[in-house]
Amino acid sequence: MPAFTVSDLARRLNAEIAGDPDRLLSGVASLGVAGPEDLTFFAREAMRDAVEGTEAGAVLAPRGFHCPGARFSILKVDNPHLCFARIVRLFHPEPEAQPGLHPSARIGTGARIGESVSLAEGVVVEDGARVGRGTQVGPGTLIGRGARVGEDCRIGHAVSILHAVEIGDRVRVHAGARIGTDGFGYAPGPSGAHKVPQIGGCVIGDDVEIGANCTIDRGALDETRIGDRTKLDNLVHVGHNVLIGSDCLIIAQVGIAGSTRIGAGAQLGGQAGIIGHLEIGPGARIAAQSGVIRDVPPGATHGGTPAQPRRSWMKAIAHTRKLPQLVQRVARLERRQGLARSGAEEPADDGTA
């Protein structure tokens, strides 16, 4: 495993050093388990007790951080968490597949394979498909007829990239994802629901990451699109004709129904469900497990089911917590009204409804 001095890392991160600049570091770890040769990070005051007790050799911390008597070296940066994410790969370089085509890989007529491409065991590249320079494709993956995969992509094992899908450069697709599947389109008729052919496209921008077992439907007539640098967690479903802008973060088990538009920079919490034909504005934030049935303005934070502005949602939660007491009060009032009508004397209140 590679090792770096504190001063080596400081030069890479434009960091200010407090402590020993020559301390040698050979790994990364969280505050609670880091040892004398590990780098860790401190990002917020809630972590103060953990950082003061850490055994780490060095800590990435905000510029104004002070820890008198610290046993560790400190690398002061503008964004410790981001810098930590950037530096992890120095200690744990990603394995690089050797360029080449496994003997069991099948390449269709007219398919084009770029330089330094790696196709693992059982990969199928169908007729007319293209795989760009430097891309790695994992075992058992299908690249469908006429599909295009850009340069320097990392495609995991057992991925399906179906016909005519377009994937940009430096895209990462994790195991089991399905891209370009048919959308859920049916026309009701006297003999039941008739399938509407899904003949649109599916376009994935540059630097997108698609988590394991995601499903992204092709458009019915037009295109499903995911913008540059957007990140999808595992088990996300994107319906047909959905348009997702750049730099969005979409967390696990989110479901987005057809023809909804998600603006650039939006963030959708885990298990949120969004009905079709909505507009989620740029920079909007949707809380986990929310059910969104109306448009969300740019920059707004909505939560709950049905989703509503954050202030209203938090008030509703506060009122809900008071329901048991309100039920007791109503029961007491009803009892008093009944006693008043009958002329009887109310018994002593024992505190129960």
N, C-alpha and C positions, 0 to 999 in steps of 0.2 A: 504494500500500500504506500502511495507517495506521502511525503512529509514536507511541511513548509514552516518557516519561521513566522513569528508574528509580523515582523517587518515585511516579509514577502507578501503576506495577505494585505497589509496596510497599503502597499503600493498598488495592488490590484483594485482596492476599494476606495482609494483616496481617503483613508481613515487616519484619525489622530490616535497616537498610541499613548496609553498610560500604563507603566509597568515595564517588564522586561521585553525588549524588542527581539531578543535572540532566542526566546523560548521556542522549542520545536513542537509542532503539532502534527499529529498523524491521523486524526479522525474527527468526526462531528457527532454530537449527541445532545439530548435534551438536558436542561439544567439539573434535573434530579438524578441522572445516571452518568453524567459526564465525569471523566477522570482527568488526571493531570496532563495528558497528551491530547485532550479533546478541545474542540472549539464549540461553543454554544452561543445562544443569543438571549438578550433581555429586551423586551419591546414595550412593556407597560408596567405601571406601578403595582398592579395586582401580582406581578411576579417578583416583587421586592424580597420577600422572605426566602424564596427559592434561590435567587441569585446570591444573596448573602451567605447561604449555606452550601453553595455549589463547590464541588471539588474540581471543576473545569480548569484547564490550563489558561484559557482565554475566553473572553466574553465579548460578543458584538453588542454594543449598547448605543443609545441616542447620544448626540453631541453633548448634551448637558448633564450626562450621568456622572454621579460621584458615589464612590463606595470606599470611604476611609478604611485603611488597613486591609484592603483586599489582597488575597493571596494570589489572585489571577491577574493576568495582563488584560487590558481593556482596549478594544478597537472601537473608537467612537465614530459613528457614521450617521447619515441622515435617516436611513430606514433600515434598522437592524434585521427585520424579518426578510426583506427583499434581498439584502446583501447576503444573508445566510443561505437563501435559496440559490443565489448565484454561485456561491463558493462550494456548495456540497459536491458538485461534479468534479472539483479538483481532487477531492479525496476519494470519490467513488466514480471513476470514469465509466461512462456507459459502454458496455461491450459492443464492439463493432463486428458485424457479420462480414465474412470474407466475400468479396465480389465473386459472382459465378452463379451458374444455373445447376441446380441439383438434377441428376439424371432422371428423376421421376417427375420433374416439372414439365408441363405440357404447354406449348406455345402455338396458338392458332394461326391460320393463314392471314398474312398481312399485319400481324402484330409487330410492334416496334419496341425493342428493349434498349434503353440507353446504356451508356458506359457506366461501369462500376456498379451495376445493379446486382443485388443478391436475391435469388428466388430459391426459397427453401423447399424441402421435400413436399411433394404433392400439390404444389401451386399450379393453378390453371389460369392461363392468360388466353382469353378467347379471341376469336377472329377480329382483327382491326383495332384491338386495344393498344394502348401506349403506356409504357412505364418509364418515367424520367430518370435521368442520370443520378446515380448515387442512392436510389431508393432501395430499401430493404423490405422484403415481403416474407412473412412468416409461414410456417407449415400449414398446408390445407386451405389456403386462401384462394378465393375465386375473384378474378378481375374480368368482368363480363364483356360481352361483345361491344366493341366501340368505346369502351370506357377509357378515360384518360387519368393517369396518376402522375402528379408533377415530380419535381426533383427533390432529392434528399428527404423523402417521406419515410416514415417508419410504420409499416402496416403489420399488425400482430397476427397471431395464428387464428385460423378458422374465421376469417373475416369474409364477408360477401360484399363486393363492390359490383353492383349489377350493371346491366347494359346502359351505355351512354351516360353514365355518371362522370362528372368532371371534378377532380380533386386538385387543389393548388399545390404549391411548393411547401416543403417543411411541415407537412401535416402528419400528425401522429394519430393512428387509429388502433385502439386496444382490442384485445381478443373478443371474438364473437359478435362484433358490431355488424349490422346489416344496413347498407346504404343503397338507396334506390329501390326499396321495396314498394309494392303497390299501396296506394292510399286506400282509405276506407270509403269507397264511393259506390253507392247503390241507388237504383231508381225503382221505387215501388211499383208493382203492377198486379194485375188480377191473379197471376200465378205465383206471386211472391216477389222478393227483391231481386232485381237484375243488376249484375255487375256493370259499372261504368268503366270502360277501359281507361287505364291510367297511362297516358302517353306523353306526359310532360317530362322535364328534365330534373336533375338534382345537381346542384353546383356547390362545392365546398371551397371556401377561400383559402388564402395562404395562412400558415402558422396556426391552424385550427387544431384542437385536440378533441378527440371523440372517445369517450370512455367505453369500458367493456359492456357488451350486450346492449348498446344503444340501437335504436331503430329510427332511420330517417327515410320517410316516404318520398318518392318522386312526385312531381306535380301531376294533377289530373290532366290539364291542358298546358299550363304554363310551367314555371320552375319552382322548386323548393330551393331556397338559398340560405347558406350560413356564411356570415361575413368574416373577414380576416380577424385572426387572433381570438376568436370566440372559443370558449372552453365548455365542453359538455362532460359532466360527471357520468358515472355508470348508470345504466338503465333509464336513460332519458328517451322519451318518444317524441319525435317531431313529425306532425301530420303533413299531408300533402298541401302544396302551395304556401307553406309557412315561409316567411321572410324574416331572418334573424340578422340584425346588424352586426357591426364589428365590436370586438372587445366586450362581449357579453359573457356572463358567468351563469351557468345553468346547472343546478345541483341535482343530486341523484333522485330518480323516480319522478321527475317533472314530466307532465304530459301536456303537449301543446296541440290543440285541435286545428283542423285545416284552415288555411287562409288567414291566420292571425299574423300580425306584423309586430316584431319585437325591435324596438329602437336601439341604437348603438349604446353600449355601456350599461344596459339593463342587467339586473341581477335577480334571479328567480330561485327562491329557497326550496329545499328538498320537499318532494311530494306535492308541490303546488300543481293545481290543475287549471288550465286556461281553455275556455270554450272557443269555438271557432269565430273567425271574422272580427276579431278585436284588434285594437291598436294599443300596444304597451309602449309608452313614450320613451325616448332616449333618457338613460340615467334612472329610470324607474326601478324601484325595489319591491319585490313581492315576498312576504314572509313565508316560512315553511308551512306546508299543509293548507295553504289558502286556496279557496275556490274563486277564481276570477271570472265574473260574468258581465263585467262592463269595462269600457275603455279605461286605461290608467294614464293620467297626464304625465308629461315629461318631468322627471325628477321627483315624482311623488313616491311615498312609501305606503303600501296598502297591505292589509292582513286580514285574516279571518275568512269565514264562509257564510254568506257571500263576502268577498273581499271589500273592504272599505278603507277610507283614509286612516292612517295610524292613530290619530287623536280619537276619532270616533270608536275605533276598534278597541283601544285600551280602556275607554270609558265603559264600553259594553262588557268587557271582561270584569272590570271593577264592580259593575252592577250585578253581574251574574254571581259573583262571590257572596253578595249580600242576600241572595234569594232565600236561604234557610231562615234567616232572621225575619225577612219580610213575610214568609209563610206563617211563622209563629205570631207575628203582630196581627196579621189579618185574622187568624183563628181566634185570638183573644178579642178583637173588635167584634167579630161575629157573635162570639159567646156573650159579650156584654149587651149587644143589641137584643139578642134573644131573651136575656134575663130582664132587660128593661121592659120589653113588651109584656112579659109574664108577671112582672112585679116581684120576682124572686130575688134573693140576696146572692151576690156573686161569691163563690168560695174563694178562699185564700189562694193566690197564684203560687204554684210550686215550681214555676220556671219551665214547665213542659207545655208543648202546644196541645 
